[in-house]
Amino acid sequence: MELLDHLPEADRQRVLGRLNSNLMVWLTTVRPDGQPVSVPVWFLAREDGSILIYSRANKAKLANIASNPKVSLGLDVTDIGRNIVRLEGVARHDPTLPPAHEHPAFLAKYIERMGAMFDTPESFGEQFTAGLVIEPTKVYVG
């Protein structure tokens, strides 16, 4: 991921490790009135450096992104505020993505949770129909 090239090796590995193993990320969008809103979401770091998120179609984050595509992602915040990873980027709705339960890498990452929380992966896919792609533009580690 070119975005990480400027980081020291230890930080680069920490960011990649979290992108590949964390199950949740905090997605922050901005409402039309300027208020930031953060929600936890499931995500997939893709080989091309983008990040994939599936959302329910009626969620405010989709309207927020339509009016302002700039977003922030927060990975793992420790209780003492160290080792924070934050990404900034631009998000877009991508209606050409396969359903979540038919996306092999997303399904592999979340199949157990889909079954536990939504009974079946298909049920998750029927509810979370809006695929979002985030192109990271900056990374912060601390």
Residue pairs with C-beta under 8 A, 6 or more apart in sequence:
1 16
1 49
1 136
2 49
3 49
3 136
3 137
3 138
3 139
4 11
4 12
4 15
4 16
4 139
5 12
7 15
7 139
7 141
11 141
14 83
14 85
14 141
15 75
15 85
15 139
15 141
18 75
18 76
18 85
19 45
19 51
19 75
20 45
22 43
22 75
22 76
23 42
23 109
23 110
23 113
24 40
24 41
24 42
24 43
25 40
25 41
25 43
25 51
25 73
25 74
25 75
26 38
26 39
26 40
26 41
26 73
26 74
26 75
26 77
27 38
27 39
27 40
27 41
27 43
27 53
27 61
27 71
27 72
27 73
28 36
28 37
28 38
28 71
28 72
28 73
28 74
29 36
29 37
29 60
29 61
29 64
29 65
29 68
29 71
29 91
30 36
30 37
30 64
30 68
30 70
31 37
31 60
31 64
32 63
32 64
32 67
32 68
36 72
37 60
37 61
37 64
38 74
39 61
41 53
41 55
42 53
42 54
42 106
42 109
42 110
42 113
43 51
43 52
43 53
43 73
44 51
44 52
44 53
44 103
44 105
44 106
44 109
45 51
46 52
46 105
49 135
49 136
50 133
50 134
50 135
50 136
51 73
51 87
51 89
51 133
51 134
51 136
52 97
52 103
52 106
52 131
52 132
52 133
52 134
53 131
53 132
53 134
54 100
54 106
54 125
54 128
54 129
54 130
54 131
54 132
55 61
55 62
55 128
55 130
55 131
55 132
56 127
56 128
56 129
56 130
57 129
57 130
59 130
61 132
62 93
62 130
62 132
65 71
65 91
65 92
65 93
65 132
66 93
69 90
69 91
69 92
70 88
70 89
70 90
70 91
71 88
71 89
71 90
71 91
71 134
72 86
72 87
72 88
72 89
73 86
73 87
73 88
73 89
73 134
73 136
74 84
74 85
74 86
75 84
75 85
75 86
75 87
76 83
76 84
76 85
77 84
78 84
81 142
82 142
83 141
83 142
84 140
84 141
84 142
85 139
85 140
85 141
86 139
86 140
86 141
86 142
87 134
87 136
87 138
87 139
87 140
88 136
88 137
88 138
88 139
88 140
89 134
89 135
89 136
89 137
89 138
90 134
90 135
90 137
91 132
91 133
91 134
91 135
92 132
92 133
92 135
93 130
93 131
93 132
94 131
94 132
94 133
95 131
97 103
97 131
97 133
99 125
99 126
99 129
100 106
100 107
100 110
100 114
100 121
100 124
100 125
100 128
100 131
101 107
101 114
101 120
101 121
101 122
101 124
101 125
102 125
107 114
107 121
110 121
110 124
111 121
114 120
114 121
114 123
114 124
115 121
117 124
118 124
118 127
